[in-house]
Structure formats: structure tokens, C-alpha cells
Amino acid sequence: MRMHDVSDTTSRRGAGVVRTLLRLYPFARPAMPRIVLGMVASLGASAVALIIPQVLEWVVDGPLSSGDEAQIWIAGALVLGLGVAEAALIAARRVLVLVPNTRVEARMRNALYAKLQDLPVAFHDRWPSGQLLSRSVSDLNLIRRWLSFGLVLLVVNVLTIIGGAVILLAMNWVLGLVFLAAAIPVILYSFSFERRYSEVARRSQDQAGDLATSVEESVHGIRVLKAFGRGRYALKRFESQADRLRATEIEKARTVAGIWLYLTLIPDLAFGVCLVLGVWLVSVNAATVGGLVAFFATGTVLLFPIWSMGYFLAMTLDATTATTRFYEVMDAPVSITDPEHPATVTDPRGRLEFVDVHFRYDDAPAGVPDLLDGVDLSIEPGETMALVGLTGSGKSTLTSLAARLYDVTAGSVRVDGVDVRDLTRSDLRARVGMAFEEATLFSQTVRENVLLGRPDASDDELREALRIAQAEFVDELPDGLDTKVGEEGLSLSGGQRQRLALARAIAARPEILVLDDPLSALDVETEARVEAELRRVLQSTTALIVAHRPSTVALADRVALLQDGRVTAVGTHSELLATSDHYRFVISSLDDEPTVPKEVVR
Ligand SMILES: Nc1ncnc2c1ncn2[C@@H]1O[C@H](COP(=O)(O)OP(=O)(O)OP(=O)(O)O)[C@@H](O)[C@H]1O
């Protein structure tokens, strides 16, 4: 699906590895001094490692050949001391870079989370949750490891190789040239490796995200899968995705194995050639034995940096892909933002108006009319308006415009005469409270769930909200209000969840309450009790209620009929029954429970 569009467009290689990685700088800046110090420590370790062969040369050509025992002991102590210094510098590098980079990772993760909260619902409609999960966990983990090891060791290794090369040339330019000639194919191969590896790395990270989406979806929908006996089907789908990822990982490993082969084989061959040549040079007195020992000892010091280039190069490319994936989310435009100069509602009374509202979803095919095609509707302060229409007519969509979950594509939604786009989102959402048919609870306590919209509400207000929503069952829960409701509230029944979600909307005490069929899971008796209580609350609150049951319609002062993207009739239930064919048709397609007009109930 869309993820492949994302990978296609963003794997464009134009950005370049360095430019992409430089984007980490704002997050890594506080850690930079320690990263640089870590590099210095690591460079120090390499320098010490390169000095040791010089001491060896002196020992072999000096004390060893002359048999000066005292000097041999001194040399031994010197080599030991240098070895200890090298180990200490390596340890210092680790200490310096590890901790600050965990902070970089945490900062990036927090920024990503904040961005996900800020992004509009339309973004979340398009992005699979597993992709977001893998970006905020494994990609950031990868970036941290790269900042801690990859970056430091890549720079240090390159400098060590250059430094070592100069030393080798200075020691014996013939042998040095042979050794360094071997580096040219290694460098050329590294470039072609870069091209192949980054493509596979991107594919594997995207597939890991898809796999996370599958796990997430099947855990989320475990009840449905079990109920329909589709566990095996889900497993098959998962297996085929996991196989695909496995194949990509193997391809990735093969690509890395290819470069490893080059990186190990070529220096070894160069070593072999140098050995034969070196022995000949010694035999013709063009080099000393000590010089030869030092040459090979220096070459050995360079072997690890040369070998590990492939690994760190791969890690750098993985980090580049991870950075690209991170910034795909961070760069996503936040289309629903606060206005630069927010307006305020001067006379808050709770009037909600839809003025010539047009709306279409981003993915709506061209040529079809707007889903909402010029809705005009005005809900007066304190009025309860039911919204009725055939399934798919856009009722939920219309209600979601009031709290700016989406923005209108034309026209305007106004709260007390102010366009909702001119209010800050927090101001608007304090005025407009919502409850949905699908009641989402978080794995927190009942209290925290209900007070989500107004954490500072008093205990009495909380109790009152629970009473109105007929959610007193909370007292029977093991820890009452402090009971944790488990992931997504699945430890509760659908009706209990809905009542808590309704209590949440009521506890926020908004001026305008938008209820998207929030009582669908309740039995008729409980619904009637909730409605009676709601009617009391709703007298002072403006309410727009999507109704799927005649009993919900009965709660309303007036009913609006949504038909073909417009509100085609507004009136009391009995008026509409008397005047609108379409209304009678819609009502008859709802539950066959008797419809009781509000006037009669009162
Ligand atoms: N996030 C979305 N992205 C794209 N299209 C959507 C989205 N949500 C809903 N739609 C489409 O918009 C249309 C109206 O959906 P909406 O949920 O507003 O209807 P509804 O009247 O509330 O339906 P119901 O009575 O079944 O709840 C449907 O055709 C649906 O496929």
C-alpha cells in the first residue's frame, strides 16, 4: 500500500548520505563534545598501537641482536605500558560516548512522539501503526548505535589507515606502495557496495515495519481472528511477510559478505606479496629484520580498521536509512495547526454552525462529488440536535469537523460565530467534547481515563459524570476508580467502555458535546437511564448526536437529515416523519424498536 510509495519517493538517493546524516546534528549537538572527545581517545589508542611497532623495530635491530638484556627488559616494559595505555584509551572512548548518546536517542524519540501527537488524523489514517512503531523503536536504536560506534570508529579508522599508510611508506616505500596498491580495489568496491547495500537496507527496514504492523493488527484483532477461526490464515500471512523479510536480510548479509571477502582477501594477498618481497629485500640488505617486523606489525594494526570499514560503512548506511525514515515522519506537514493570531470566543454560549461545509477525504477518487457537499446546519445554544442519515452518508465525518479532527475543504464550522480554524486547538477542544461509538480507553486507571479531558476536575465532578453515564459499575471493580483498565480497556465490556468514554466527554464540561452514536453497545434499559440523565445535562449544553437508534432520536430537540452530502431537512422527529419520505425510509432502516418522540417522553 502507501508505504511503498513512501519508500519509492524517499529512497531517492539525491539527498546523499552525508546530508542526511547531518540532519541528526540538532539532536546530537549536546552530545557532540563527548563524541569528539571519544574520537580523540580512540585516535590516541590508534596512535599508541602504531607506535608499538616502532619500539619492536628498535628491540629487534638493537637489544635483541646485541643481546643487551637490560635494554630488552626496558623495551618489554615499554610495550606493556603502551598496551595498557591503548586499553585505557579504548575504555575512555566507550565511557565518553555511551551515556550521552542514549540521551540523544531519548530526545529523538520524544520529538517523534510529540510530532505523532501533533499530526492530524488524516496522517494516521494513512500510516500503518507498525511503521511508526518500528521508526520510534528500532530505527532510533540503530541511530544511537551508529553515533556511539559507527561514526566514531569510521572516522578513527579512516584516519588510522591514512596515518598507518604514511608510516608504512616512510618505513619502506616499496613495500608500502605494494600494500597501499591493494587499497585501491577495496575503495572502488566500497563505493559499489554503498549503492547496493542502501537499497536493501531500506527495503529491510520497511519490511520490518510492515511486519510490526501485522503483529500489531493481529494482537489488536485477536478476538476477531479467533472467533472466525482465522488464526491459521493470519499465521500464514505473517509467515509470508516474515519470509520476505528473511530473504531481504539474507540478501543484505550476502552483500555484506561480498565486501568482507574483498576486505579480508585483498589485504591478506598484499601481506603475502609484501612478505616475499620483504624477505628478498632483507636478503639483499635493502631492509633490516627489525624494519620488516615493524612493517608487518604496523600492517597488522591496520588490518582491523581495513576489515571493519565494510561493517561501519554498512552501519552508516543503515543509520542513513533510519534517519530518512525518522524524518519522513518529522517532515510530514501538520495540516491542522493553530492560527498565528488566535481568536477568542467573546460570548461563549455554545452555538455550533456548519456554513456551506464541503469535505472530501484525500484519497477520494477524482470525479465523485464531495462527501459533504454544502452542509448548512445551525445548532442553537442548549439545543440537542440528532443527526440521522443512511450508513456512509458522512455523519461521523461531519461531527469530526467540529473538533477539527479534519478541516473542511470549503465553507466553515463556527463556534459562537468564530471559525474553528481561528481558535487554538486546545481552546477549541476544551469547548467541544467528543465521544465515539468505538470507545477507546488507555491502559491507565479508570480515574485517569475519565479525567483525560480535564485532569483537574474534583472528585464530585468525576462522580457526577460517572453517574450521568450510568457508569457506577466502577465501584465494583477490584480497585474502584484506581483499577487499571488494561490495554485499550479490553478487560471491560463494550457497554462499560462506552459509558466510561461518555463520562469522559461529560467530565470535560464542554459547551458543545458531540456524540457519535456513543450508546450503541448499551441495553435498552441502561440507554434509557443514560438518556434521562443526559437530557438533564444537555439542557445547558449544546449537543450534536449521531443517532442510529430511534430512542437516541427521541432525546433530541430537533433532528437533521443528512442526504447526498447535504442537510436536506431539519425539524422535530414528528415533523420530519410527516414531511420527509427519505426520513421515514432512514428511520425504518434503523432498529425496529418503537420510536418515541421526545415531546411524548417529556
Ligand atoms: N478516514 C477515512 N478516509 C477515507 N474515507 C473515509 C474515512 N472515513 C470514512 N470514509 C468514507 O466516508 C464515507 C462516510 O463515512 P462516515 O463514517 O462519515 O459515514 P457515517 O454516515 O457515519 O456511516 P455509519 O452510519 O455507517 O457510521 C464512507 O464512504 C467512508 O468510506
The ligand as a Tripos MOL2 file, in Angstrom:
@<TRIPOS>MOLECULE
LIG
   31    33     1     0     0
SMALL
NO_CHARGES

@<TRIPOS>ATOM
      1 N1        -10.5930    8.1460    7.2330 N.pl3     1 LIG1
      2 C1        -11.2340    7.9990    6.0830 C.ar      1 LIG1
      3 N2        -10.5530    8.0590    4.9240 N.ar      1 LIG1
      4 C2        -11.1920    7.9270    3.7490 C.ar      1 LIG1
      5 N3        -12.5290    7.7280    3.6280 N.ar      1 LIG1
      6 C3        -13.2550    7.6440    4.7490 C.ar      1 LIG1
      7 C4        -12.6400    7.7760    6.0340 C.ar      1 LIG1
      8 N4        -13.6080    7.6540    6.9610 N.ar      1 LIG1
      9 C5        -14.7690    7.4610    6.2990 C.ar      1 LIG1
     10 N5        -14.5710    7.4660    4.9660 N.ar      1 LIG1
     11 C6        -15.6000    7.3070    3.9300 C.3       1 LIG1
     12 O1        -16.5050    8.3750    4.0410 O.3       1 LIG1
     13 C7        -17.8270    7.9180    3.9180 C.3       1 LIG1
     14 C8        -18.6720    8.3870    5.0950 C.3       1 LIG1
     15 O2        -18.2050    7.7780    6.2740 O.3       1 LIG1
     16 P1        -18.8330    8.1580    7.6890 P.3       1 LIG1
     17 O3        -18.1760    7.2730    8.6960 O.co2     1 LIG1
     18 O4        -18.7510    9.6160    7.8970 O.co2     1 LIG1
     19 O5        -20.3410    7.7550    7.4780 O.3       1 LIG1
     20 P2        -21.5000    7.5610    8.5430 P.3       1 LIG1
     21 O6        -22.6720    8.2440    7.9820 O.co2     1 LIG1
     22 O7        -21.0540    7.9670    9.8970 O.co2     1 LIG1
     23 O8        -21.6710    5.9960    8.4880 O.3       1 LIG1
     24 P3        -22.2420    4.9970    9.6070 P.3       1 LIG1
     25 O9        -23.6670    5.3540    9.8270 O.co2     1 LIG1
     26 O10       -22.0880    3.6590    8.9680 O.co2     1 LIG1
     27 O11       -21.3850    5.1720   10.8230 O.co2     1 LIG1
     28 C9        -17.7760    6.4260    3.7730 C.3       1 LIG1
     29 O12       -17.9940    6.1180    2.4160 O.3       1 LIG1
     30 C10       -16.3820    6.0490    4.1790 C.3       1 LIG1
     31 O13       -15.8850    5.0200    3.3690 O.3       1 LIG1
@<TRIPOS>BOND
     1     1     2 1
     2     2     3 ar
     3     2     7 ar
     4     3     4 ar
     5     4     5 ar
     6     5     6 ar
     7     6     7 ar
     8     6    10 ar
     9     7     8 ar
    10     8     9 ar
    11     9    10 ar
    12    10    11 1
    13    11    12 1
    14    11    30 1
    15    12    13 1
    16    13    14 1
    17    13    28 1
    18    14    15 1
    19    15    16 1
    20    16    17 2
    21    16    18 1
    22    16    19 1
    23    19    20 1
    24    20    21 2
    25    20    22 1
    26    20    23 1
    27    23    24 1
    28    24    25 2
    29    24    26 1
    30    24    27 1
    31    28    29 1
    32    28    30 1
    33    30    31 1
@<TRIPOS>SUBSTRUCTURE
     1 LIG1         1 GROUP 0 **** ****
